[in-house]
Amino acid sequence: MKTKPITYLNFEIDKLTRSIENVITGDSFPTEVSIVTKADLMHVTKKNGWRFNWRQEFDTNDREVYKLTILNNPTVIQGLVSLKFEPAHVYMPLIESAPFNIGKSKIYLGIPGNLVAFACKLSFQRGGDGFVSFHSKTVLIDHYAKSLGAYHFGGHLMIIDTNATKNLIDKYFKS
């Protein structure tokens, strides 16, 4: 069986906010995270500015792909995350903000933090005690340590532990 190569994640936590925030107006919008369907991925293509092949990720048997949308607007995907459920934690192979939420002209802040907090929440729900792991690009290791409370476990591996996940969940999900 052919194993997929590791993707070193390259997402920036631009702001930790309870929802997502419009860059220009500062208005906040409540969000929801839901499982992606094949129909959702019709416009999620490299041609439309997405960096990863989300159709291939969707078709990978041991992973689940989730979308972040603004509440009551489920057709406009703000970001995507792929999750693999291990016995003691959740592994995050891919995460990506929509092309219009990247760079200096982004529309919303808080997309990656929202998706990471969701992964943390699912880790608790599925028996992983909140532990989430991912592989980081070298230049972002310190950024993830500071913004997410993640630990550098060696090489490119980052771990978000129970305490850090509780902080992220408290920030993004009301009790």
C-alpha positions in Angstrom: 0.0 0.0 0.0 1.3 3.4 -1.0 1.6 5.9 1.9 0.8 9.5 1.4 3.8 11.9 1.9 3.6 14.1 4.9 2.5 17.7 4.2 4.2 20.3 6.4 1.4 22.7 7.3 1.8 26.4 6.5 -1.1 28.2 8.1 -1.0 31.4 10.1 -3.0 32.0 13.2 -4.0 35.6 12.4 -6.3 36.1 15.3 -8.0 34.0 18.0 -11.6 35.2 18.0 -14.9 33.7 19.1 -16.1 33.7 15.5 -14.6 35.1 12.4 -14.1 38.8 12.0 -14.3 41.0 8.9 -10.9 42.6 8.4 -12.3 46.0 7.2 -15.4 46.5 9.5 -14.4 44.5 12.5 -17.8 42.8 12.5 -18.0 39.3 13.9 -19.9 36.5 12.3 -20.9 33.3 14.0 -19.7 30.1 12.3 -20.4 26.5 12.0 -18.2 23.5 11.1 -19.7 20.6 9.2 -18.6 17.6 7.3 -17.8 18.3 3.6 -19.8 16.6 0.8 -18.6 15.9 -2.7 -20.9 18.7 -3.9 -19.1 21.2 -1.6 -15.9 20.5 -3.4 -17.1 21.4 -6.9 -15.5 24.8 -6.7 -12.7 23.9 -4.3 -10.0 23.5 -6.9 -6.5 24.7 -7.6 -7.9 26.6 -10.6 -10.0 28.6 -8.1 -7.0 29.4 -5.9 -7.0 26.5 -3.4 -3.5 25.2 -2.7 -4.4 21.6 -1.9 -6.2 18.8 -3.7 -9.2 18.6 -1.4 -11.0 16.1 -3.6 -8.1 13.6 -3.1 -8.2 14.3 0.6 -11.9 13.8 0.7 -11.5 10.4 -1.0 -8.8 9.2 1.5 -10.5 6.5 3.5 -9.0 7.2 7.0 -9.8 10.9 7.0 -12.7 13.3 7.4 -12.8 16.7 5.8 -14.8 19.6 7.5 -15.7 23.0 6.2 -16.0 26.3 8.1 -18.9 28.5 7.0 -20.7 31.5 8.3 -23.9 30.5 10.1 -26.9 30.3 7.7 -24.5 30.6 4.7 -23.4 27.0 4.1 -22.4 27.3 0.5 -19.5 29.8 1.0 -16.6 27.8 2.4 -14.3 30.0 4.6 -11.8 27.2 5.2 -11.2 23.4 5.3 -9.5 21.0 7.6 -8.7 17.3 7.2 -8.7 15.1 10.3 -7.5 11.6 11.0 -8.7 10.0 14.2 -6.0 8.0 15.9 -6.6 6.0 19.1 -5.2 8.7 21.5 -5.4 11.9 19.5 -6.5 13.7 16.3 -4.0 14.2 13.6 -4.5 17.2 11.3 -3.0 16.3 7.8 -4.3 19.5 6.1 -5.8 22.8 6.9 -6.4 25.7 4.5 -8.2 29.1 4.5 -10.3 29.9 1.4 -8.2 31.9 -1.2 -10.1 35.1 -0.3 -9.0 34.7 3.4 -5.3 34.5 2.7 -2.7 37.3 2.4 -3.0 41.1 2.7 -6.4 41.3 1.0 -8.1 38.6 3.1 -11.7 39.2 4.0 -11.9 37.4 7.4 -9.6 36.8 10.4 -9.8 33.7 12.6 -10.3 31.0 10.1 -7.4 28.7 11.0 -7.8 29.2 14.7 -11.5 28.3 14.4 -10.7 25.0 12.5 -7.9 24.0 15.0 -10.3 24.6 17.9 -12.8 22.4 16.2 -10.2 19.6 15.8 -9.5 20.0 19.6 -13.2 19.7 20.4 -13.5 16.5 18.3 -10.4 15.1 20.0 -12.3 15.3 23.4 -15.5 14.0 21.9 -13.7 10.9 20.4 -11.6 10.0 23.4 -8.4 11.7 22.5 -8.3 13.9 25.7 -8.0 17.0 23.5 -4.6 16.0 21.9 -4.1 17.2 18.4 -1.0 16.7 16.3 0.2 18.1 13.0 3.5 18.6 11.0 4.7 22.1 10.7 7.0 23.9 8.4 10.2 24.7 10.3 9.7 28.5 10.1 6.3 28.3 11.8 7.2 26.1 14.8 7.6 29.1 17.1 4.4 30.7 15.8 2.3 27.6 16.6 3.9 27.4 20.0 3.0 31.0 20.8 -0.4 31.2 19.1 -1.8 27.7 19.9 0.2 26.6 22.9 1.5 23.7 20.8 4.7 21.8 21.8 7.5 21.0 19.3 7.8 17.3 19.7 10.8 16.9 17.5 11.4 17.1 13.7 8.4 18.9 12.3 5.8 17.3 14.7 3.7 19.6 16.8 1.4 18.5 19.6 -1.4 20.6 21.2 -2.0 19.1 24.6 -5.1 19.0 26.9 -4.6 22.3 28.6 -3.9 24.2 25.3 -6.9 22.6 23.6 -9.2 23.6 26.5 -8.1 27.2 26.0 -8.8 27.1 22.3 -12.2 25.5 22.8 -13.1 28.1 25.4 -12.1 30.8 23.0 -14.2 29.5 20.1 -17.1 27.5 21.5 -19.5 28.9 24.1 -20.2 26.5 27.0 
